[in-house]
Amino acid sequence: MTDFIEIDGVKLEYAWFGDAPKDAPILFMLHEGLGSVSIWRDYPAALAKATNTRVFAYSRAGYGKSDPVQLPRPLDFMQREARNVLPKLLDKIGFKRGILVGHSDGGTIAAAYAGSVQDHRVRGLVLIEPHFFVEEFNLKSIRKITADYKTSDLREKLGRHHSDPDNAFLGWSGAWLDPDFNRVLDLREELIHIRVPILIVKGENDPYATLEQVRLAERECYCPVDHVVIAGAAHAPHREKPEATLAATSEFINRLLWDHGEAKAA
């Protein structure tokens, strides 16, 4: 069951998952470019159970049942989400310590936040298919899905998860396919400043990003960077190969929070 929270006059859909006590660490979920609370499906609840944490997921403005955004989106919309929305939202939900878990654009936002905001409450990052820079390989897939949106039942399918599927899809695709987007989406500087452990999860057959995203993080980050490739998965390993993805992500989270003691209150 979702509810709503207001940030700067914008109503955002959100949900909590898990039965852990109120003082348990929080896993803060950031969805993909066409995602929402509902598109996470069973993963937040399964992750909460596997890690003894509370899990918070929200739909960014323009997605799910949250308020729509004005189009076109600014090309730095992910960096703006990291700088302008996340600090207020984390404070408002009472985030004391935990891990940011982001998928695709959500992983990009999580990395941008950790690399630009000094927040000692964030003890680690789980990045599922993040984008740190633009690849032609990625744009080719976005051009294809944009064509499919006009000719297939994709709009109808997205309508099951978004109150305004056009606002969600066109805001996302319009930014990504803008000729200047490759200049704006460049997280090398943010990666240099991340100071917490990172797990990057990649699908073996991801059509939206290559392993060069991982290689860049390994080259630029001073923090520990682990990565795992999920066999048989594409761009959404937590949906396509849920057991393998849950095992990999929960092992990292449990090791960091419980084995290394990062779950202890400050």
C-alpha positions in Angstrom: 0.0 0.0 0.0 1.5 3.3 -1.0 1.1 6.7 0.6 2.3 10.3 -0.3 4.9 12.6 1.1 5.4 16.2 0.0 8.8 17.8 -0.9 8.8 21.4 -2.0 5.1 21.3 -2.8 5.5 18.2 -5.0 3.5 15.1 -3.9 5.6 11.9 -4.1 4.3 8.3 -3.9 6.1 6.1 -1.4 6.0 2.8 0.4 7.7 1.0 3.4 8.7 -2.6 3.3 9.8 -5.1 6.1 9.1 -5.8 9.7 12.4 -4.6 11.2 12.2 -2.3 14.2 11.9 1.4 13.7 15.6 1.9 14.6 16.8 -0.6 12.0 19.0 0.7 9.2 17.1 1.8 6.0 17.6 0.7 2.5 16.6 3.7 0.3 15.4 2.5 -3.1 15.8 4.6 -6.3 14.0 3.3 -9.3 15.0 3.1 -13.0 14.3 5.6 -15.7 10.8 4.3 -16.4 10.3 2.9 -12.9 8.1 3.5 -9.9 7.3 1.9 -6.5 5.2 -0.8 -8.2 7.8 -1.7 -10.8 10.2 -2.8 -8.1 7.7 -5.7 -7.6 8.8 -8.2 -4.9 12.4 -7.0 -4.6 12.0 -4.5 -1.8 10.1 -6.8 0.5 12.5 -9.7 -0.2 15.5 -7.5 0.4 14.1 -6.2 3.7 13.5 -9.8 4.9 17.0 -11.0 3.7 18.8 -8.1 5.4 16.7 -7.4 8.5 16.3 -3.7 7.4 13.5 -1.3 6.7 13.2 -0.5 3.0 11.8 2.7 1.7 10.9 3.2 -2.0 9.4 6.2 -3.7 8.3 7.3 -7.2 10.1 10.3 -8.4 8.1 13.2 -9.8 6.7 12.3 -13.2 6.5 8.6 -12.3 4.0 6.2 -10.7 1.3 8.1 -8.8 3.6 11.1 -8.0 2.9 14.5 -9.4 3.9 15.0 -13.0 6.8 17.2 -14.1 7.0 19.9 -16.7 8.5 18.7 -20.0 11.1 18.8 -21.3 13.1 17.7 -18.3 16.3 19.6 -17.7 19.2 17.5 -19.0 20.8 17.4 -15.5 17.6 16.0 -14.0 19.4 13.1 -12.3 22.0 15.4 -10.7 19.1 17.8 -9.6 17.3 14.9 -8.0 20.5 14.0 -6.1 21.2 17.6 -5.0 17.7 19.0 -4.4 15.3 16.2 -3.6 17.3 13.4 -1.8 18.6 15.5 1.1 15.1 16.7 2.0 13.5 13.3 1.5 16.1 11.5 3.6 15.6 13.9 6.4 11.9 13.8 6.2 11.7 10.0 6.5 14.1 10.0 9.5 17.0 8.3 7.7 19.8 7.8 10.3 22.0 5.2 8.6 21.7 2.8 5.7 22.4 2.1 2.1 21.2 3.6 -1.2 20.0 1.0 -3.7 19.5 2.3 -7.2 18.5 0.7 -10.5 19.6 2.3 -13.8 18.9 6.0 -13.6 18.3 5.4 -9.9 21.8 4.0 -9.6 23.1 7.1 -11.3 21.3 9.4 -8.9 22.6 7.4 -5.9 26.2 7.7 -7.2 25.7 11.4 -7.8 24.4 11.9 -4.3 27.2 10.0 -2.6 29.8 11.8 -4.7 28.5 15.3 -4.2 26.9 15.4 -0.7 28.9 14.5 2.4 26.4 12.4 4.2 27.9 10.1 6.8 24.5 8.4 7.3 25.0 6.6 3.9 27.2 3.5 4.6 27.3 2.0 1.1 25.8 1.9 -2.4 24.1 -1.0 -4.3 24.0 0.1 -8.0 22.1 -2.1 -10.4 22.9 -1.2 -14.0 24.0 2.4 -13.3 25.0 4.9 -15.9 28.1 7.0 -15.2 28.4 8.3 -18.8 26.5 7.9 -22.1 27.3 5.1 -24.5 26.2 4.8 -28.1 25.3 1.2 -27.3 22.8 2.6 -24.7 21.3 5.3 -27.1 20.7 2.7 -29.7 18.4 0.8 -27.3 16.6 4.0 -26.2 16.0 4.9 -29.9 14.4 1.5 -30.4 12.2 1.6 -27.3 11.1 5.1 -28.3 10.0 3.8 -31.7 8.2 0.9 -29.9 6.4 3.4 -27.7 4.7 4.9 -30.7 3.7 1.6 -32.4 3.3 -1.1 -29.7 1.3 -1.6 -26.5 4.2 -0.3 -24.4 2.2 2.9 -23.5 -0.7 0.7 -22.2 1.7 -1.4 -20.2 3.4 1.6 -18.6 -0.1 2.9 -17.8 -0.4 0.1 -15.3 2.3 1.7 -13.2 2.2 5.4 -14.1 -0.8 7.8 -13.8 0.6 9.7 -16.8 2.7 7.3 -18.9 3.5 10.0 -21.5 4.9 12.3 -18.8 7.1 9.4 -17.6 8.2 8.1 -20.9 8.7 11.3 -22.9 10.5 13.0 -20.0 12.9 10.2 -19.9 13.5 9.5 -23.6 13.5 13.2 -24.5 16.4 13.9 -22.1 18.4 10.8 -23.0 18.1 11.4 -26.8 19.0 15.1 -26.6 22.3 15.7 -28.5 23.7 17.5 -25.4 22.9 14.8 -22.9 26.3 13.0 -23.3 28.0 16.3 -22.2 25.7 16.6 -19.1 25.7 13.0 -17.9 29.3 12.6 -16.8 29.9 11.3 -13.3 33.7 11.0 -13.3 34.0 13.8 -10.8 31.4 12.4 -8.5 33.0 8.9 -8.6 36.3 10.3 -7.4 34.6 11.7 -4.3 32.6 8.6 -3.2 33.9 7.3 0.1 31.7 4.3 0.9 31.8 0.7 -0.5 30.0 0.1 -3.8 28.5 -3.0 -5.3 27.6 -2.8 -9.0 25.3 -5.4 -10.4 25.2 -6.1 -14.1 23.1 -8.3 -16.3 25.0 -10.5 -18.6 22.9 -9.4 -21.6 22.1 -5.8 -20.7 21.1 -3.8 -23.8 21.5 -0.5 -22.1 25.1 -0.4 -20.8 28.4 -2.2 -21.2 30.9 -3.3 -18.6 32.7 0.0 -19.4 30.5 1.5 -16.7 32.0 -0.8 -14.2 35.5 -0.3 -15.5 35.1 3.5 -15.1 34.1 3.1 -11.5 37.0 0.8 -10.8 39.4 3.3 -12.3 38.0 6.5 -10.7 36.8 5.5 -7.3 39.0 5.5 -4.2 36.5 3.5 -2.3 36.1 -0.3 -2.6 34.2 -1.3 -5.8 32.8 -4.9 -6.1 30.8 -6.0 -9.1 28.8 -9.1 -10.0 27.5 -10.2 -13.4 24.1 -12.0 -13.3 24.0 -14.8 -15.9 21.1 -14.7 -18.2 19.8 -11.3 -17.0 19.4 -8.2 -19.1 18.7 -4.7 -17.7 16.6 -5.7 -14.7 18.4 -8.6 -13.0 16.2 -8.2 -9.8 13.2 -9.0 -12.0 14.7 -11.4 -14.5 16.9 -13.4 -12.2 15.5 -12.5 -8.7 17.1 -15.3 -6.7 20.6 -14.7 -7.9 20.3 -10.9 -7.6 18.8 -11.1 -4.1 21.6 -13.4 -3.1 24.3 -11.0 -4.4 22.8 -7.8 -3.1 21.8 -9.1 0.3 25.2 -10.7 0.9 26.9 -7.3 0.2 24.4 -5.5 2.4 24.7 -8.0 5.3 28.4 -8.0 5.2 28.6 -4.2 5.3 25.8 -3.5 7.8 26.1 -6.4 10.2 29.5 -8.1 9.7 31.4 -4.8 9.5 29.1 -3.1 12.1 27.9 -0.3 9.9 24.4 -0.9 11.2 25.3 0.3 14.6 23.8 3.7 15.6 26.1 6.6 15.6 
